[in-house]
Amino acid sequence: MFCFHDINVKKLTVFDKKEILSKINTNNILIFKNQKLSQSQLANFATIFGEISLPLDSNQSIKTPLKKNKDPRVLTLSNIDAEGNTTKTCYNWSAYEKTIPRQTNSIFLWHSDKSYATNPARYTILYAVDVPKKYGQTQIIDTSLCYRDLPKKLKQKYDQLYAIHDYAYMRKCLNEADLTMEQRQKYPPVIHSLVNTNIHTGEKSIYFGMYCSEIVYHDKNESDKIKKSIYKFCTKDKYIYNHNWEVGDILMWNNLHTMHKACNNYDHKYEKRTLDRVVVK
């Protein structure tokens, strides 16, 4: 993890860009303090790292008075409605979604963004617009640290394993609406290696999260046992970085070598929390 305190991402020099690219290649988590960005400026910053992956559904973008120049490349995660008032839930869900009973929300479960895709998201970039006075952190696990600490036999075992990542599986687990036929065709189950290797450092990491439905070539009992073991090992406190948000923070991570989740530990009714998100392919 590396923190930039004195870089303005709206005015990056050629040297700044090289340094940032170097740091994200060797550190899976970056922090940029004291930024002041429009959504378009955030999205333009993200293009330094590659092509932007558009939000899954543009209807998920929440229009608020704070965002008068809505950029379609940005997904707003907020508990603020169109009038600028807080809602009673972590998201300003559509009327249809509010009718669906939920066990929890996907942002509160450990995951890697868009791991259900054939070509998963590489980077996620979050920018803090509104933050609760207390709590509301984002937690990240650098899974290269987890892999480093695995017993040798488990490293050898995991190196050979593949996992199925399935968008429909996640929705089913959370009692969300079934995928439409079009969505199912667009996002079929995909297979990824359980272990990724950083091409810049050679470090290995565990690629895992809530979209992982099963371990390939293992029956359900054995697959569930492996998944439970990975989850228990990786989510130890010593591996978790808690980011306490301040307005103007940018938090960025490499999805191929991390897991993350939001903390549901603040009062959604009274505390405002708005983060703008851009995902890079």
C-alpha positions in Angstrom: 0.0 0.0 0.0 1.2 3.5 -0.8 -0.2 6.9 0.0 0.2 10.1 -2.1 -0.2 13.2 -0.1 1.0 15.9 -2.5 -0.2 15.0 -5.9 -3.1 16.7 -7.6 -4.6 14.1 -10.0 -6.1 16.9 -12.1 -2.7 18.3 -13.0 -0.4 15.3 -13.4 3.0 15.7 -15.0 4.6 13.0 -17.2 6.7 12.1 -14.1 3.7 11.9 -11.9 2.0 9.5 -14.2 5.1 7.3 -14.4 5.4 7.2 -10.6 1.7 6.4 -10.1 1.9 3.5 -12.7 5.0 2.2 -11.0 3.4 2.3 -7.6 0.2 0.5 -8.6 2.3 -2.1 -10.4 4.2 -2.9 -7.2 1.6 -2.0 -4.5 -1.9 -3.4 -4.8 -3.5 -0.4 -3.0 -3.0 3.3 -3.5 -4.4 6.3 -1.6 -4.5 9.9 -2.9 -5.4 12.5 -0.3 -7.0 15.9 -0.6 -8.5 15.8 -4.1 -11.3 17.9 -5.4 -12.8 16.3 -8.5 -15.9 16.3 -10.7 -17.0 13.0 -12.0 -15.5 13.7 -15.4 -12.2 14.5 -13.9 -12.3 11.3 -11.9 -13.0 9.3 -15.0 -10.3 11.1 -17.0 -7.8 10.2 -14.2 -8.9 6.6 -14.5 -8.0 6.5 -18.2 -4.3 6.6 -17.2 -4.6 3.0 -16.2 -6.5 1.7 -19.2 -10.0 1.4 -20.7 -12.9 2.2 -18.4 -15.4 -0.6 -17.8 -18.9 1.0 -17.9 -21.3 0.3 -15.0 -23.2 -2.9 -15.4 -26.5 -1.0 -15.6 -26.6 2.7 -16.1 -29.8 2.9 -14.1 -27.7 2.0 -11.0 -26.1 5.5 -11.2 -27.9 7.6 -8.7 -28.7 11.2 -9.6 -28.3 13.6 -6.7 -28.1 17.4 -6.4 -24.4 16.9 -5.7 -23.8 15.5 -9.2 -25.0 18.0 -11.8 -22.5 16.8 -14.4 -23.3 13.1 -14.3 -20.7 11.1 -16.2 -21.9 7.7 -17.6 -18.5 6.2 -16.9 -19.0 6.7 -13.2 -21.2 4.7 -10.8 -22.4 6.6 -7.7 -22.7 4.6 -4.5 -24.9 6.7 -2.2 -27.6 6.7 0.4 -28.9 10.1 -0.8 -32.1 10.5 -2.8 -32.8 13.0 -5.6 -33.7 15.7 -3.1 -30.5 15.3 -1.2 -32.0 13.5 1.8 -30.6 10.4 3.3 -32.5 7.1 2.7 -32.9 4.4 5.2 -30.8 2.0 3.3 -27.2 1.9 2.1 -28.2 2.4 -1.5 -30.9 4.5 -3.2 -32.4 1.4 -4.8 -35.0 1.5 -7.5 -38.6 1.0 -6.6 -38.5 -2.5 -8.1 -35.4 -3.5 -6.1 -37.0 -2.3 -2.9 -39.7 -5.0 -3.3 -37.1 -7.8 -3.2 -36.3 -9.1 0.3 -32.5 -9.1 1.0 -30.3 -11.0 3.4 -27.6 -8.3 3.0 -26.1 -6.2 0.3 -23.3 -7.3 -2.0 -21.1 -4.4 -1.1 -20.8 -5.7 2.5 -19.4 -9.1 1.4 -15.8 -9.8 0.4 -15.4 -9.6 -3.3 -13.3 -8.6 -6.3 -15.1 -6.4 -8.7 -16.4 -8.0 -11.9 -14.6 -11.3 -11.3 -17.7 -12.9 -12.9 -16.5 -11.5 -16.3 -14.3 -13.3 -18.8 -11.9 -10.4 -18.6 -12.3 -9.2 -15.0 -11.9 -5.6 -13.8 -8.2 -4.8 -13.1 -8.6 -1.6 -11.1 -11.3 0.0 -9.0 -11.1 3.7 -8.1 -13.3 5.2 -5.4 -13.6 9.0 -4.7 -15.2 10.3 -1.4 -17.9 12.9 -1.9 -19.7 12.5 1.4 -18.6 10.5 4.4 -20.1 9.6 7.7 -18.7 11.4 10.8 -17.7 8.0 12.1 -17.2 4.6 10.5 -18.4 3.7 7.0 -15.0 2.4 6.2 -13.9 0.4 3.1 -11.9 -2.7 4.0 -9.3 -4.2 1.6 -7.3 -7.4 1.8 -4.1 -7.7 -0.2 -4.3 -11.4 -0.9 -0.6 -11.6 -1.9 0.1 -11.3 1.8 -2.3 -14.1 2.4 -0.7 -16.3 -0.2 2.8 -15.5 1.2 1.7 -16.9 4.6 0.1 -20.1 3.3 1.8 -23.4 4.3 3.9 -24.7 1.4 1.5 -27.7 0.8 -1.4 -25.3 0.5 0.5 -23.1 -1.9 1.2 -26.1 -4.1 -2.4 -27.2 -3.9 -3.9 -23.8 -4.7 -1.5 -23.2 -7.5 -3.3 -26.0 -9.4 -6.8 -25.0 -8.7 -9.4 -23.2 -10.7 -12.7 -21.6 -9.5 -16.0 -20.8 -11.2 -17.1 -17.2 -10.8 -20.8 -16.6 -11.4 -22.8 -13.4 -11.3 -26.1 -15.4 -10.9 -24.7 -17.3 -8.0 -24.1 -14.1 -6.0 -27.6 -12.8 -6.7 -29.1 -16.1 -5.7 -27.1 -16.1 -2.4 -28.5 -12.6 -1.6 -32.0 -13.5 -2.6 -31.9 -11.0 -5.4 -33.9 -11.1 -8.7 -32.9 -13.8 -11.2 -30.9 -12.7 -14.2 -32.8 -12.0 -17.3 -32.1 -14.2 -20.3 -30.1 -11.3 -21.8 -28.0 -10.9 -18.7 -27.4 -14.7 -18.4 -26.1 -14.7 -22.0 -23.9 -11.7 -21.3 -22.6 -13.0 -18.0 -22.3 -16.8 -18.1 -20.2 -18.6 -15.4 -16.5 -18.2 -16.0 -13.4 -20.0 -14.8 -10.4 -18.3 -13.3 -7.2 -19.5 -11.7 -7.5 -19.5 -7.9 -4.0 -18.0 -7.8 -2.9 -15.0 -9.8 0.7 -13.8 -10.5 1.7 -10.2 -10.6 3.5 -9.8 -13.9 5.6 -6.9 -12.5 6.8 -8.5 -9.2 6.2 -12.2 -9.6 4.2 -12.2 -6.4 1.3 -14.6 -6.2 -2.1 -13.8 -4.7 -5.4 -15.6 -4.1 -8.2 -14.6 -6.4 -11.4 -15.2 -4.5 -14.7 -13.6 -3.3 -18.5 -13.8 -3.2 -18.8 -14.5 -6.9 -16.8 -17.8 -6.5 -19.4 -20.5 -6.7 -17.3 -23.6 -6.7 -13.8 -25.1 -7.2 -13.5 -26.9 -10.5 -13.2 -30.7 -10.5 -14.3 -31.0 -6.8 -17.7 -32.2 -5.5 -19.8 -29.7 -3.6 -18.7 -30.8 -0.2 -15.0 -30.6 -1.0 -15.5 -27.4 -2.9 -17.3 -25.7 0.0 -14.6 -26.9 2.4 -11.9 -25.3 0.3 -13.8 -22.1 0.0 -14.5 -21.9 3.7 -10.8 -22.5 4.4 -9.7 -19.8 2.1 -12.2 -17.3 3.5 -11.3 -18.1 7.1 -7.6 -17.7 6.3 -7.7 -14.5 4.2 -10.1 -12.6 6.5 -7.9 -12.6 9.5 -7.6 -9.2 11.1 -3.9 -8.9 10.3 -4.6 -8.9 6.6 -7.4 -6.3 6.6 -6.7 -2.7 5.8 -9.5 -0.3 7.1 -9.7 2.9 5.2 -11.3 5.6 7.2 -12.7 8.0 4.6 -12.1 11.7 4.5 -13.8 13.9 1.9 -11.5 14.1 -1.2 -9.8 10.8 -0.7 -9.2 8.5 -3.7 -8.8 4.9 -2.8 -7.6 2.6 -5.6 -6.8 -1.1 -5.8 -5.8 -3.9 -8.1 -8.8 -6.3 -8.2 -6.7 -9.2 -9.4 -4.7 -9.2 -6.1 -7.2 -8.0 -3.5 -10.7 -8.4 -2.0 -12.7 -5.6 -0.6 -16.0 -4.7 1.1 -17.8 -1.8 2.7 -18.6 -1.6 6.4 -22.3 -1.5 7.3 -21.6 0.2 10.7 -23.1 3.7 10.4 -26.6 5.1 10.6 -27.9 5.2 7.0 -30.8 7.3 8.1 -28.8 10.2 9.4 -25.3 9.9 8.0 -24.6 10.7 4.3 -22.2 8.5 2.4 -21.5 9.1 -1.3 -18.6 7.5 -3.2 -18.0 7.8 -6.9 -16.6 4.7 -8.5 -14.8 4.0 -11.8 -13.6 0.6 -12.8 -10.8 -0.1 -15.3 -10.6 -3.2 -17.5 
